[in-house]
Amino acid sequence: ETHGGGPALRNYLLALCEAECAKREETVISDIGRLQATVSFVAEFYASLDIVENGRATKCDRLADLVFLMLLTLKGTIDVKNVRVVCKVLKQCGRYLAGLEKHRRTKAPTKMTV
């Protein structure tokens, strides 16, 4: 059971997100706007998707991984638009990413280099 779409739709969208993430190194060079839009979509999808199993709602860890990977790619190019996208993503799902960081006992990237 899911809130925010059935399992078939969720799996389809997850596959699309994974495919876009796999192309992120190419996309950041050829069409950075597409990468910015994709990471915004994935962050919104992650924030709004609750997977309910055995009466317990959880987030999709794979989507969190994709958000982290795309943010790492964006942080390689510092400009106003990228900073705005990163801020928007953190507003959308930062609280969930912070919880995942604690659960995994890993550190999220904290610095953007120039």
C-alpha positions in Angstrom: 0.0 0.0 0.0 1.3 3.5 -0.8 0.2 7.0 -0.3 0.9 9.1 -3.3 0.4 6.5 -6.0 0.2 2.7 -6.5 3.2 0.4 -6.6 3.2 0.2 -10.4 3.3 4.0 -10.8 5.9 4.3 -8.0 8.2 1.7 -9.6 7.8 3.3 -13.0 8.7 6.8 -11.7 11.6 5.3 -9.6 13.0 3.7 -12.8 12.8 7.0 -14.6 14.5 8.8 -11.7 17.3 6.2 -11.7 17.8 6.5 -15.5 18.0 10.3 -15.2 20.4 10.0 -12.3 22.7 7.6 -14.2 23.0 10.3 -17.0 23.7 13.2 -14.5 27.4 13.6 -15.4 26.5 14.1 -19.1 23.4 16.2 -18.3 25.3 18.6 -16.1 27.4 19.5 -19.1 24.9 19.4 -21.9 21.7 20.6 -20.1 22.2 21.7 -16.5 18.6 23.0 -16.5 17.3 19.4 -17.0 19.4 18.2 -14.1 18.1 21.0 -11.9 14.5 20.1 -12.8 15.2 16.4 -12.3 16.6 16.8 -8.8 13.7 19.1 -7.9 11.3 16.4 -9.1 13.0 13.6 -7.3 13.2 15.6 -4.1 9.4 16.3 -4.3 8.7 12.7 -5.1 10.8 11.5 -2.2 9.2 14.0 0.2 5.6 13.1 -0.8 6.0 9.3 -1.1 5.2 7.2 2.0 5.5 3.4 1.6 3.3 1.7 4.2 4.3 -1.8 5.2 2.8 -3.6 8.2 1.2 -0.4 9.3 4.4 1.5 9.3 5.2 4.4 6.9 8.7 4.7 5.6 10.5 6.7 3.0 12.2 5.2 -0.1 15.9 5.1 0.7 16.7 4.7 -3.0 15.2 8.1 -3.8 17.2 9.6 -1.0 20.3 8.2 -2.6 19.4 9.6 -6.0 18.8 13.1 -4.4 22.3 12.9 -2.7 24.0 11.9 -6.0 22.3 14.6 -8.0 23.1 17.3 -5.4 26.7 16.2 -5.4 26.8 16.6 -9.2 25.2 20.1 -9.0 27.5 21.3 -6.3 30.4 20.9 -8.7 29.2 23.9 -10.6 28.4 26.9 -8.4 26.1 29.5 -9.7 23.0 31.3 -8.5 20.5 28.8 -10.1 22.3 25.8 -8.6 22.3 27.3 -5.1 18.6 28.1 -5.5 17.9 24.5 -6.5 19.9 23.1 -3.6 18.0 25.3 -1.2 14.7 24.3 -2.7 15.6 20.6 -2.4 16.7 21.0 1.2 13.4 22.7 2.0 11.4 20.0 0.3 13.1 17.0 1.8 16.0 18.0 4.1 14.2 16.8 7.2 13.9 13.3 5.8 17.5 13.3 4.5 18.7 14.3 7.9 16.8 11.4 9.5 18.2 9.0 7.0 21.7 10.3 7.7 21.2 9.6 11.4 19.8 6.1 10.6 22.7 5.2 8.4 25.3 7.0 10.6 26.8 8.7 7.5 27.5 12.3 6.8 25.8 14.2 4.0 28.0 16.6 2.0 28.2 19.9 3.8 30.4 22.1 1.6 30.1 23.5 -1.9 33.5 24.2 -3.5 34.2 27.0 -5.8 
